[in-house]
């Protein structure tokens, strides 16, 4: 039975917001250092070091409601633990000495920031000295690859979404495919990366894909971890994004509003629309060739020379029978709508307000309000698909969310915190079934959806590739998709002393996915079009405008039998997931050198899956294509780690102890196979009430599936794993360091392997809840060096060994009439990579980041693919082919070059610094094209011929001018994607004949005579190269201009 926790969760969050709150700190930082006498160099014990103010993103200073601080020990050292992420002012003072204040101390997640003070003796003339802290270039305490991203850096990049910015960092790619939409880090799948918003996981427990619609106006910083992870981080294997959001201040309100608009009329492909009057399709069937046809006309594309014209009494097939030529033309136009392309503007709007909670004078409420601040934020995106795909009337992607954070200071610096977010995505499915590493395809589910990112544009073009006749007008091949996310949490932080604190945290996350087919009700008369003929009134389906008749998966064609009008895989999904997470952490500073952390976590999932498809002329509940179950997997962990800091050397050492219980008994699969596996369909399903494939029979059958009669069972298997973690960073000189990390990372198998059942005649695929957890063993070595002009060089090499990936293993009975498949951890892979970063992040007028990477990946399989009861049939066919494949190395690089002027730069005229606050950001990317196998039909690899592909390059631009006043700033923005309107050919989107003609037209180095030349795979702009007439899915991502404004108060 489906359980909807949404009202309960919303009620809990609202109550917590009203009565208790404080921000959820995600991986806070630490300040440490030494206070000495400036003249003697001797330590100053009992000096006070206090964080007094926070510096906001607009540069304004605001005092802390509860200053955070510590005092120095006998040797002059101090430690301040649990400092929230932010930019601060820190003051050191002592009786008899002049206080020193350092500005611009930037504290980041999990970082140790060293700040030393040299106090001069008291002078009557000088009461306090203020200095600007030096910008940190090398992060001495970091022993793994990570990026700390501020909102300023995000704002300056020519992107509109935060996830697009993240994808431009080294080792990260924003993908859109069968697994869904997400971030692939160092070759890992998107489910191996988690996104945490102030500590709240944004992963959907069912698909393990994370919500990526961040509101940049609420962000303080983003910590991106792509290397080794400390022991406190679990349930991930490739990457982690820790997003820390802003907090309100008691002294003032702040308002941030960003609005970007992409005007209508900007296509995402280069060629003219195939739905326009001048396209060959409409010219032939509805234009100058409509009545007399194209047979024998060599000026018409060969694909369209079959048409005899509407005046031919034989044209029109069954649908055209009885219609005159004009009626046939009318019906053809109705069946082939001229869908609009890029006819609406796109909107990207986000904003945030922070400040004190009002109502200090109100009884009861006032005591809460005077200690509380808030942050509320919202984001809305409405963007067009590149192509008119799917049933949404506007062919658009809508993504919105809302966030709320309340911050209360409790006595003795204790903190009680609540944070939450609601989000919704409305789109259409990506046309792909859910796929898990190639070893399981779940045709009943889809986690992929269409959006407006460049990766999604490429995915949309792939949906239109190949035979254009099958995909151009059929809207019902994709389904309506809605995804909802609701997350919230409460966290208690108690500083038991200056050197120790503990936290307790409870989190709830709820996600919901709804898929609906675009179905026509054939009993509704308004879903037909009517014609008057000599034989009376006749009617035809009004397709594709009203969807697939009765949700049929069978394909239906137009009156010429040429273009698909409806049909294809239809899906329904009404599934939900809820996760309850309890966490506790203890952090202690032991002496000057050891920061010890220990903690536990336990999370229980309540997952309800109700999804299905059918291969029928109408919606049907076939037992082999529907899933219905509840799952309650439990994960728990305990960790302990020590961060040893000694004379510049950092040693992070720890271990994570993990428990996983699927809370489901498995099934025994071995020869001889139990006959009850076969009988489930043949004897039980076929004798249940109702007709075959009816809902009545399905409703009875799904109760049987909860515990299939007679299937031999095993006990619930609880797994224990130990994950060692090690990280070392040590200075080589004052301007360089080396680091190394190593770790084991486990993650539960995908739900479909553990809980899905597939039953067909004579065959069963059983759930395999006792699968070993997939494991990644990671090694990383890095080197950093400060070069001239404060430029940083970082070189990183890594290796990832992945094992225990599931594959199916089929047990075949003696006569082959009872076959049972279970999953075994028999697939493996490894990834080797080299990353280089060259950056200058600090500069008055110029900053830049340059990155390059080189990756090789291999994968294969082992074990038995089949196990035969009849050993005479087994022979060598049981053992899997190793099937080891190594990818081609394709280096890529990018450079982000930013020019900017200070806000007060240049002369002032009419009260405005016209040359100040100017920003110009160029992002250049390059990818090696690699090689293309020219003759894959050859069976002997020695005869293979490879040709060079065209390299890819692109430049994006963002320019802006900011005007500042005492109240705030107003910035006008211009963003241009593909600044030079580069045009690249996507050969893979050609039709089969088009591909053949293109291949034959190339003049390549290995050929002889007239065919010999220097062409590269992907070239198109030479007279002899034949690309064909069907071009619009071949040239993608044209120049795109967006106008924006940002208001900060």
SEMAR-641544 format. One record per residue (C-alpha): y, z, x. Coordinates in steps of 0.02 Angstrom, whole numbers, padded with zeros to 5 digits, always signed. Example, Ala and Ser with C-alpha at 12.3 -4.5 7.8 and 13.67 -1.06 7.14 Angstrom:
# SEMAR-641544
-00225+00390+00615 -00053+00357+00684 
END
This chain:
# SEMAR-641544
+00000+00000+00000 +00171-00046+00066 +00283+00102+00110 +00471+00080+00112 +00553+00214+00217 +00727+00136+00211 +00803+00255+00081 +00727+00408+00166 +00787+00356+00339 +00961+00314+00274 +00971+00482+00186 +00919+00577+00343 +01046+00485+00450 +01188+00516+00326 +01148+00701+00312 +01141+00718+00501 +01305+00626+00519 +01388+00746+00397 +01327+00909+00469 +01286+00883+00652 +01325+00756+00781 +01354+00708+00960 +01325+00547+01053 +01153+00503+01116 +01165+00491+01304 +01055+00357+01377 +01020+00393+01558 +01179+00488+01605 +01237+00499+01786 +01271+00633+01915 +01418+00675+02028 +01388+00755+02197 +01484+00779+02357 +01566+00902+02475 +01734+00990+02482 +01802+01030+02655 +01962+01088+02740 +02061+00934+02792 +02121+01007+02957 +01966+01099+03017 +01825+01006+02932 +01747+01170+02878 +01662+01189+02710 +01758+01266+02565 +01640+01373+02461 +01684+01415+02279 +01802+01266+02262 +01812+01197+02086 +01770+01015+02052 +01815+00965+01874 +01807+00801+01777 +01973+00813+01684 +02005+00642+01605 +01919+00484+01550 +01999+00315+01588 +01980+00197+01441 +01943+00012+01457 +02128-00027+01429 +02175+00085+01577 +02243+00229+01474 +02196+00407+01519 +02135+00535+01394 +02089+00716+01430 +01913+00776+01395 +01891+00892+01247 +01775+00997+01356 +01802+00966+01543 +01641+00954+01643 +01631+01035+01814 +01548+01141+01946 +01591+01246+02098 +01539+01219+02278 +01405+01319+02366 +01420+01409+02533 +01411+01242+02625 +01543+01161+02515 +01424+01053+02414 +01432+01031+02226 +01330+00944+02091 +01384+00897+01914 +01236+00845+01807 +01225+00749+01643 +01391+00656+01657 +01407+00525+01518 +01431+00345+01569 +01615+00306+01595 +01766+00296+01710 +01840+00465+01756 +01973+00566+01847 +01899+00707+01953 +01999+00852+02023 +01953+00970+02166 +02051+01132+02185 +02047+01298+02276 +02167+01442+02296 +02274+01416+02452 +02246+01227+02454 +02331+01078+02377 +02227+01002+02238 +02166+00824+02258 +02132+00709+02111 +02029+00551+02127 +02049+00415+01996 +01927+00277+01948 +01762+00369+01973 +01638+00256+01883 +01480+00344+01823 +01332+00237+01772 +01161+00269+01698 +01036+00357+01814 +01158+00348+01960 +01210+00479+02087 +01394+00454+02131 +01451+00538+02292 +01633+00596+02294 +01696+00699+02442 +01861+00793+02450 +01966+00848+02600 +02090+00978+02540 +02250+01011+02639 +02324+01185+02645 +02454+01225+02512 +02626+01149+02532 +02775+01202+02430 +02833+01022+02414 +02664+00952+02360 +02567+01032+02219 +02439+00894+02196 +02384+00734+02282 +02315+00589+02180 +02214+00450+02262 +02125+00297+02194 +01939+00306+02226 +01864+00168+02332 +01761+00041+02237 +01576+00060+02270 +01496-00098+02339 +01322-00042+02391 +01236+00079+02272 +01154+00191+02401 +01050+00290+02277 +00967+00141+02191 +00791+00094+02247 +00760-00053+02129 +00847-00208+02067 +00972-00169+01931 +01139-00231+01867 +01274-00121+01792 +01378-00229+01676 +01546-00173+01610 +01625-00244+01452 +01765-00320+01557 +01639-00426+01650 +01557-00480+01486 +01725-00524+01410 +01774-00634+01558 +01616-00740+01551 +01617-00903+01450 +01490-00840+01322 +01505-00770+01146 +01348-00663+01141 +01298-00522+01257 +01118-00583+01268 +01182-00751+01330 +01275-00659+01467 +01119-00559+01513 +01018-00720+01525 +01133-00781+01664 +01082-00639+01779 +00949-00673+01910 +00770-00667+01851 +00815-00671+01665 +00795-00810+01537 +00840-00812+01352 +00693-00896+01267 +00659-00961+01092 +00479-01006+01052 +00320-00956+00962 +00331-00775+01020 +00506-00759+00947 +00680-00749+01019 +00706-00635+01168 +00731-00605+01353 +00597-00655+01476 +00617-00557+01638 +00534-00619+01798 +00409-00724+01702 +00353-00588+01582 +00336-00613+01395 +00479-00555+01284 +00374-00411+01214 +00366-00336+01389 +00553-00297+01387 +00636-00161+01284 +00818-00145+01230 +00885+00031+01203 +01051+00067+01120 +01109+00240+01174 +00927+00281+01198 +00867+00205+01034 +00736+00070+01052 +00781-00091+00960 +00602-00156+00969 +00510-00207+00812 +00344-00111+00828 +00247-00254+00751 +00304-00399+00860 +00378-00291+00999 +00527-00409+01004 +00697-00328+01020 +00853-00355+00918 +00985-00436+01029 +01141-00447+00921 +01246-00326+01025 +01425-00287+00976 +01517-00303+01142 +01670-00210+01075 +01566-00050+01059 +01488-00061+01233 +01538+00048+01379 +01412-00028+01498 +01243-00114+01505 +01112-00063+01633 +00990-00205+01665 +00829-00154+01754 +00720-00295+01817 +00633-00211+01964 +00537-00048+01976 +00558+00082+01838 +00562+00269+01862 +00421+00372+01786 +00529+00423+01638 +00528+00244+01574 +00373+00188+01481 +00306+00063+01355 +00378-00082+01457 +00310-00197+01593 +00448-00321+01639 +00622-00259+01601 +00736-00135+01515 +00913-00148+01447 +01001+00019+01427 +01158-00009+01322 +01282+00135+01324 +01415+00129+01190 +01591+00199+01187 +01637+00371+01121 +01793+00424+01030 +01929+00532+01105 +02019+00678+01023 +02193+00625+01081 +02205+00451+01006 +02131+00312+00902 +02079+00148+00980 +02051-00017+00893 +01964-00169+00965 +01945-00331+00869 +01874-00495+00932 +01870-00654+00829 +01805-00822+00890 +01800-00982+00788 +01714-01145+00831 +01794-01281+00726 +01685-01392+00619 +01639-01567+00675 +01564-01523+00845 +01387-01590+00848 +01260-01513+00967 +01187-01685+01008 +01271-01838+01083 +01216-01983+00976 +01275-02022+00799 +01193-01927+00657 +01033-02008+00589 +01097-01960+00416 +01256-02064+00430 +01286-02233+00347 +01284-02323+00516 +01113-02256+00568 +00972-02383+00569 +00877-02286+00437 +01013-02299+00305 +01063-02475+00357 +00885-02535+00330 +00837-02442+00171 +01006-02414+00087 +01126-02535+00172 +01136-02719+00214 +00946-02740+00229 +00903-02642+00072 +00865-02784-00048 +00793-02919+00065 +00705-02811+00196 +00683-02825+00384 +00520-02920+00408 +00537-03040+00555 +00714-02983+00599 +00713-02950+00786 +00885-02868+00782 +00809-02720+00692 +00710-02585+00786 +00527-02630+00788 +00479-02468+00699 +00576-02526+00546 +00525-02710+00532 +00392-02677+00400 +00512-02661+00253 +00505-02805+00127 +00658-02750+00027 +00681-02668-00143 +00688-02838-00227 +00504-02860-00183 +00408-02805-00339 +00269-02737-00228 +00383-02618-00130 +00391-02436-00178 +00206-02400-00198 +00149-02281-00335 +00319-02194-00353 +00406-02362-00369 +00289-02427-00503 +00386-02480-00659 +00556-02460-00575 +00675-02603-00546 +00754-02636-00376 +00910-02531-00409 +00806-02385-00474 +00696-02391-00321 +00850-02389-00212 +00918-02243-00312 +00755-02147-00293 +00748-02182-00107 +00925-02114-00085 +00878-01960-00185 +00725-01934-00075 +00826-01959+00085 +00984-01854+00070 +01122-01880+00196 +01119-01702+00258 +01282-01638+00332 +01289-01603+00518 +01412-01480+00596 +01520-01486+00440 +01568-01302+00441 +01654-01191+00569 +01560-01055+00661 +01621-00875+00664 +01591-00736+00791 +01682-00578+00738 +01659-00402+00804 +01761-00245+00815 +01761-00058+00843 +01870+00091+00801 +01861+00257+00892 +01958+00418+00871 +01959+00596+00806 +01881+00642+00640 +02025+00685+00522 +02035+00840+00414 +02057+00986+00534 +02151+01084+00402 +02017+01068+00268 +01915+01227+00244 +01737+01220+00311 +01756+01037+00358 +01898+01075+00479 +01791+01172+00603 +01677+01022+00617 +01819+00895+00621 +01920+00976+00761 +01773+00960+00880 +01718+00787+00825 +01762+00608+00865 +01688+00448+00797 +01650+00269+00844 +01617+00140+00709 +01583-00042+00746 +01531-00200+00659 +01479-00375+00707 +01461-00537+00607 +01400-00707+00666 +01385-00861+00558 +01336-01014+00659 +01267-01185+00617 +01098-01254+00667 +01108-01405+00779 +01009-01505+00651 +00987-01489+00461 +00821-01399+00468 +00743-01286+00338 +00790-01236+00162 +00951-01136+00191 +01087-01230+00098 +01214-01212+00239 +01087-01239+00380 +01154-01084+00465 +01106-00926+00557 +01186-00763+00500 +01174-00603+00603 +01270-00445+00561 +01259-00262+00607 +01351-00098+00590 +01353+00052+00707 +01412+00231+00687 +01424+00367+00817 +01496+00542+00792 +01530+00657+00938 +01543+00846+00924 +01567+00974+01061 +01471+01136+01031 +01495+01307+01115 +01435+01329+01294 +01443+01140+01319 +01289+01113+01211 +01276+00946+01123 +01197+00891+00962 +01203+00705+00936 +01170+00573+00805 +01181+00384+00821 +01126+00241+00711 +01132+00054+00678 +01091-00062+00533 +01064-00248+00565 +01008-00402+00468 +00963-00579+00522 +00954-00722+00397 +00885-00886+00459 +00732-00997+00443 +00568-00990+00537 +00553-01086+00699 +00407-01189+00634 +00285-01102+00750 +00145-00980+00718 +00147-00814+00808 +00062-00838+00976 +00006-00704+01099 -00014-00770+01274 -00110-00921+01214 -00263-00817+01171 -00225-00785+00988 -00129-00886+00862 -00090-00798+00699 -00054-00937+00574 -00003-00810+00442 +00146-00744+00540 +00301-00808+00624 +00419-00709+00734 +00517-00862+00787 +00679-00911+00702 +00820-01035+00729 +00994-00989+00790 +01133-01077+00885 +01093-01033+01065 +01056-01172+01188 +00873-01118+01194 +00864-01131+01005 +00947-01303+01005 +00809-01363+01120 +00680-01285+01003 +00759-01372+00853 +00753-01539+00944 +00569-01511+00980 +00542-01491+00793 +00614-01665+00769 +00528-01750+00915 +00380-01867+00915 +00361-01960+00751 +00533-01950+00673 +00463-02006+00506 +00371-01841+00483 +00514-01722+00512 +00683-01794+00467 +00694-01751+00282 +00559-01621+00249 +00652-01457+00221 +00500-01359+00159 +00409-01363+00326 +00511-01208+00374 +00526-01046+00275 +00668-00931+00229 +00673-00785+00352 +00755-00615+00339 +00736-00475+00466 +00810-00302+00445 +00828-00165+00575 +00873+00017+00546 +00873+00142+00690 +00938+00319+00704 +00913+00473+00807 +00965+00652+00839 +00971+00732+01010 +01003+00910+01067 +01064+00941+01245 +01073+01117+01317 +01141+01151+01493 +01045+01309+01536 +01142+01323+01700 +01254+01221+01814 +01098+01149+01894 +00983+01120+01746 +00983+01055+01568 +00854+01002+01441 +00857+00882+01294 +00757+00865+01135 +00768+00703+01038 +00698+00634+00877 +00714+00450+00834 +00666+00342+00686 +00661+00153+00683 +00621+00042+00535 +00605-00147+00532 +00565-00265+00391 +00523-00451+00390 +00523-00565+00240 +00464-00746+00243 +00472-00852+00086 +00419-01034+00068 +00535-01164-00006 +00430-01195-00161 +00460-01302-00315 +00405-01242-00486 +00324-01397-00558 +00329-01324-00734 +00519-01328-00732 +00584-01492-00805 +00747-01480-00706 +00649-01504-00544 +00615-01686-00588 +00722-01843-00588 +00705-01959-00739 +00715-02149-00755 +00719-02265-00906 +00594-02408-00886 +00523-02544-00998 +00379-02426-01037 +00493-02279-01080 +00554-02128-00983 +00464-02086-00821 +00491-01943-00700 +00470-01910-00514 +00476-01752-00409 +00652-01712-00350 +00598-01693-00171 +00642-01640-00039 +00790-01555-00126 +00685-01427-00222 +00550-01391-00096 +00363-01414-00089 +00281-01427-00262 +00192-01261-00298 +00213-01219-00111 +00086-01354-00065 +00038-01366+00118 -00020-01544+00088 +00104-01674+00145 +00194-01781+00017 +00283-01943+00061 +00425-02048-00006 +00399-02200-00117 +00367-02309+00037 +00241-02187+00109 +00348-02181+00267 +00443-02016+00275 +00374-01844+00236 +00459-01763+00087 +00369-01596+00080 +00221-01499+00145 +00166-01421+00307 +00117-01243+00348 +00184-01124+00216 +00194-00938+00247 +00232-00778+00155 +00267-00618+00249 +00323-00453+00178 +00285-00332+00319 +00370-00176+00381 +00359-00058+00529 +00417+00119+00552 +00410+00218+00713 +00438+00404+00736 +00478+00458+00914 +00492+00635+00982 +00552+00660+01160 +00594+00803+01275 +00665+00802+01452 +00707+00935+01581 +00820+00896+01729 +00848+01018+01873 +00943+01007+02036 +00841+01103+02166 +00953+01135+02314 +01059+00993+02379 +00922+00865+02398 +00803+00865+02249 +00836+00813+02070 +00676+00848+01975 +00642+00780+01802 +00496+00807+01685 +00471+00763+01505 +00360+00707+01363 +00365+00580+01224 +00258+00549+01072 +00281+00407+00951 +00184+00368+00794 +00192+00197+00713 +00168+00163+00528 +00144-00025+00517 +00112-00120+00357 +00062-00303+00373 +00056-00417+00223 +00064-00600+00272 -00028-00759+00234 -00038-00946+00227 -00148-01071+00138 -00213-01247+00165 -00209-01299-00016 -00110-01402-00141 -00034-01242-00207 -00011-01061-00154 -00184-00985-00134 -00256-00823-00067 -00390-00891+00048 -00484-00752+00139 -00470-00835+00311 -00280-00849+00317 -00211-00686+00245 -00184-00517+00326 -00163-00352+00235 -00177-00184+00321 -00092-00023+00375 -00100+00029+00557 -00053+00196+00635 -00060+00180+00825 -00008+00335+00921 +00067+00337+01095 +00105+00491+01198 +00159+00520+01378 +00207+00653+01503 +00301+00617+01663 +00365+00707+01816 +00476+00635+01952 +00582+00690+02098 +00736+00604+02166 +00751+00660+02346 +00924+00627+02423 +00936+00666+02607 +01065+00599+02729 +01084+00436+02636 +00898+00408+02607 +00832+00406+02429 +00652+00437+02380 +00605+00419+02197 +00425+00474+02173 +00339+00513+02010 +00194+00483+01893 +00175+00447+01710 +00024+00505+01611 -00002+00401+01455 -00115+00416+01303 -00146+00282+01173 -00246+00297+01013 -00259+00149+00893 -00316+00271+00756 -00446+00144+00702 -00632+00136+00730 -00691-00021+00816 -00842-00130+00782 -01003-00152+00879 -01029-00332+00929 -01190-00372+01022 -01350-00469+01000 -01439-00470+00883 -01286-00483+00771 -01286-00381+00613 -01312-00494+00463 -01178-00400+00365 -01045-00492+00466 -01100-00655+00386 -01125-00579+00214 -00945-00521+00195 -00891-00695+00141 -01051-00773+00075 -01117-00624-00025 -00971-00507-00057 -00815-00613-00073 -00899-00746-00178 -00955-00614-00305 -00791-00522-00327 -00695-00533-00492 -00579-00680-00521 -00584-00861-00466 -00601-00914-00285 -00434-00903-00193 -00352-00814-00340 -00239-00664-00321 -00360-00560-00426 -00503-00592-00306 -00390-00568-00154 -00332-00400-00221 -00512-00342-00235 -00561-00417-00068 -00425-00333+00033 -00491-00164-00023 -00660-00214+00048 -00576-00261+00213 -00520-00082+00241 -00701-00039+00284 -00815-00193+00275 -00984-00140+00206 -01122-00134+00334 -01019-00184+00485 -01078-00073+00629 -00936+00041+00684 -00884+00131+00842 -00781+00288+00859 -00593+00280+00882 -00562+00255+01068 -00423+00355+01152 -00363+00284+01317 -00284+00380+01461 -00189+00296+01601 -00094+00360+01752 +00056+00259+01812 +00114+00302+01988 +00295+00258+02029 +00377+00252+02199 +00549+00196+02255 +00632+00211+02426 +00808+00165+02480 +00877+00202+02651 +01033+00149+02746 +01018+00040+02899 +01203+00056+02938 +01362+00104+02848 +01365-00070+02772 +01182-00108+02736 +01025-00037+02658 +00844-00081+02621 +00741-00030+02472 +00562-00041+02412 +00474+00007+02250 +00299+00003+02181 +00229+00049+02011 +00096+00029+01878 +00153-00011+01702 +00047-00009+01544 +00081-00072+01369 -00027-00072+01214 -00105-00239+01162 -00020-00341+01027 -00061-00279+00852 -00149-00438+00799 -00284-00413+00930 -00317-00236+00870 -00302-00249+00680 -00310-00429+00618 -00471-00498+00541 -00517-00681+00521 -00664-00726+00409 -00734-00901+00383 -00902-00967+00327 -01028-00913+00460 -00895-00839+00573 -00795-00679+00591 -00660-00623+00711 -00660-00434+00709 -00515-00318+00751 -00533-00249+00927 -00437-00085+00929 -00523-00023+01087 -00449-00159+01199 -00395-00101+01370 -00207-00090+01386 -00129-00237+01482 -00069-00181+01653 +00064-00244+01773 +00067-00187+01954 +00235-00226+02032 +00299-00227+02211 +00479-00259+02262 +00570-00263+02428 +00758-00285+02445 +00898-00290+02571 +01086-00271+02544 +01227-00305+02666 +01416-00294+02651 +01496-00446+02730 +01677-00490+02762 +01808-00462+02626 +01696-00337+02535 +01568-00469+02489 +01391-00411+02451 +01231-00502+02498 +01072-00449+02410 +00900-00523+02447 +00749-00470+02344 +00566-00520+02351 +00443-00465+02218 +00262-00483+02166 +00188-00444+01994 +00000-00431+01965 -00043-00438+01779 -00218-00397+01715 -00310-00349+01555 -00231-00486+01451 -00343-00517+01297 -00450-00670+01269 -00576-00706+01132 -00764-00693+01165 -00882-00768+01036 -01059-00704+01006 -01170-00844+00937 -01326-00800+00837 -01494-00881+00872 -01473-01014+00737 -01284-01024+00749 -01256-00966+00571 -01180-00796+00613 -01044-00801+00745 -00935-00651+00785 -00781-00651+00898 -00701-00500+00979 -00566-00486+01112 -00594-00441+01292 -00466-00409+01433 -00515-00564+01533 -00351-00654+01570 -00244-00622+01723 -00085-00687+01804 +00031-00655+01949 +00211-00696+01986 +00297-00709+02155 +00483-00727+02168 +00632-00726+02285 +00807-00685+02222 +00972-00696+02314 +01138-00631+02255 +01306-00656+02341 +01452-00570+02257 +01629-00506+02270 +01656-00397+02119 +01821-00321+02175 +01976-00427+02199 +02156-00433+02143 +02153-00621+02109 +01976-00687+02137 +01801-00620+02105 +01635-00710+02101 +01448-00691+02080 +01324-00816+02150 +01137-00805+02118 +00984-00905+02165 +00799-00882+02128 +00632-00959+02172 +00478-00916+02069 +00294-00960+02075 +00173-00905+01939 -00015-00920+01925 -00135-00874+01788 -00318-00889+01748 -00467-00810+01662 -00634-00733+01698 -00786-00665+01607 -00891-00742+01469 -00813-00851+01336 -00973-00861+01233 -01131-00758+01227 -01284-00847+01152 -01429-00755+01075 -01535-00909+01110 -01539-00903+01300 -01597-01084+01309 -01427-01137+01243 -01330-01023+01358 -01358-01099+01530 -01188-01121+01612 -01085-01138+01453 -01057-00951+01432 -00950-00921+01585 -00768-00963+01565 -00694-01091+01680 -00578-00999+01799 -00443-01121+01743 -00321-01056+01874 -00153-01141+01856 -00002-01122+01970 +00168-01172+01909 +00280-01289+02005 +00418-01198+02098 +00585-01250+02024 +00730-01160+02108 +00888-01126+02010 +01058-01055+02050 +01224-01013+01970 +01400-00966+02023 +01523-00870+01917 +01699-00891+01987 +01840-00792+01908 +02026-00812+01941 +02142-00682+01868 +02315-00608+01891 +02369-00426+01865 +02456-00392+01701 +02621-00355+01790 +02612-00506+01905 +02760-00623+01924 +02937-00619+01855 +02975-00548+01684 +03063-00656+01555 +03102-00601+01378 +03005-00444+01413 +02845-00540+01455 +02756-00566+01622 +02708-00747+01588 +02606-00762+01747 +02520-00594+01723 +02360-00567+01626 +02297-00744+01657 +02109-00771+01669 +02010-00927+01714 +01821-00911+01728 +01704-01051+01780 +01516-01035+01767 +01418-01166+01862 +01229-01177+01847 +01103-01288+01933 +00915-01309+01910 +00799-01410+02018 +00714-01544+01914 +00551-01533+02010 +00419-01668+01995 +00338-01757+01849 +00155-01809+01848 +00168-01995+01815 -00015-02036+01780 -00099-01886+01696 -00233-02001+01628 -00314-02006+01801 -00467-01895+01814 -00463-01875+02003 -00319-01765+02063 -00316-01865+02225 -00251-02013+02125 -00108-01917+02046 +00066-01987+02072 +00218-01874+02058 +00396-01934+02036 +00557-01835+02056 +00647-01772+01902 +00836-01772+01880 +00915-01606+01928 +01013-01514+01794 +01189-01448+01814 +01324-01385+01699 +01495-01300+01700 +01561-01183+01564 +01740-01121+01557 +01837-00977+01483 +02026-00961+01496 +02141-00833+01420 +02314-00758+01422 +02341-00574+01381 +02505-00502+01320 +02527-00315+01343 +02642-00189+01260 +02650-00001+01253 +02539-00008+01099 +02401-00116+01173 +02360-00295+01215 +02335-00461+01129 +02231-00596+01216 +02215-00779+01166 +02053-00860+01224 +01984-01035+01248 +01796-01053+01282 +01718-01222+01324 +01531-01246+01344 +01481-01399+01446 +01656-01424+01512 +01622-01598+01582 +01515-01652+01433 +01363-01682+01542 +01225-01782+01462 +01042-01758+01506 +00889-01845+01436 +00748-01742+01361 +00601-01860+01385 +00479-01742+01298 +00566-01770+01131 +00526-01956+01126 +00404-02035+01006 +00240-02097+01080 +00294-02280+01083 +00467-02234+01144 +00392-02132+01285 +00278-02277+01336 +00423-02402+01340 +00532-02282+01439 +00396-02250+01567 +00364-02436+01592 +00549-02474+01613 +00573-02357+01761 +00577-02429+01938 +00497-02298+02048 +00470-02281+02236 +00279-02294+02227 +00280-02461+02135 +00277-02636+02208 +00384-02792+02195 +00515-02801+02058 +00460-02634+01988 +00497-02540+02149 +00656-02437+02146 +00732-02265+02163 +00736-02208+01981 +00703-02027+01938 +00616-01957+01786 +00754-01917+01662 +00874-02055+01714 +00939-02161+01570 +01106-02241+01619 +01041-02397+01704 +01032-02567+01621 +00846-02590+01645 +00796-02420+01576 +00736-02425+01396 +00770-02264+01301 +00745-02340+01130 +00851-02322+00974 +00792-02150+00916 +00908-02048+01028 +00984-01904+00934 +00852-01771+00982 +00853-01833+01163 +01029-01785+01220 +01076-01606+01177 +01209-01471+01197 +01369-01571+01199 +01539-01499+01242 +01582-01357+01124 +01758-01285+01106 +01789-01112+01035 +01955-01025+01004 +01969-00837+01006 +02083-00688+00999 +02057-00509+01056 +02163-00363+00998 +02156-00195+01087 +02258-00047+01026 
END
